[in-house]
Amino acid sequence: MPETAAPTQTHAACIEACYACADACDRCAIACLQEADPRQMARCIALDMDCAQACRLAAGFMARGSASDNAACAFCATLCDQCAEECDNHAMSHCRECAEACRRCAAECRRMADHKARPTTVAGTHARH
């Protein structure tokens, strides 16, 4: 059975940023649904949902020590950037807070995506890709 490399302290800050961002996105989506005309917030809500899911995916990859965590983090950073950009279009405090969390997460995820992928090992030898 393949073993995976354990997450390192380097991953801890990114994992924390991912979960904080996912929570901020969830709060933003719920608050957007409670706005006077939630239809005008449809793009924000959709990006909040996509971003939260991407953040949780990236955090899971890092926590498991996946050799693909850098790819998951690159994907997450892209969605965080899109969500922050959309939230910046709105004056509500929940959108501003979400945009800030997205920018922090995107920065951490880009830092992780730039790291060399961790090799997955099988019985002490490097797995072939």
QUIURWO-V529056 format. One line per field, one symbol per residue. burial: b if it has 24 or more other ideal C-beta (glycine too) atoms within 12 Angstrom, else e. A space follows every 50 residues. Layout:
BEGIN
burial = ???
END
This chain:
BEGIN
burial = eeeebebeeebeebbbbbbbbbbbbbbbbebbeeeeeeeebeebbebbbb bbbbbbbbbbbbbebbbbbbbbbbbbbbbbbbbbebbeebeeebbebbbb bbbbbbbbbbebbeeebbebeeeeeeeee
END
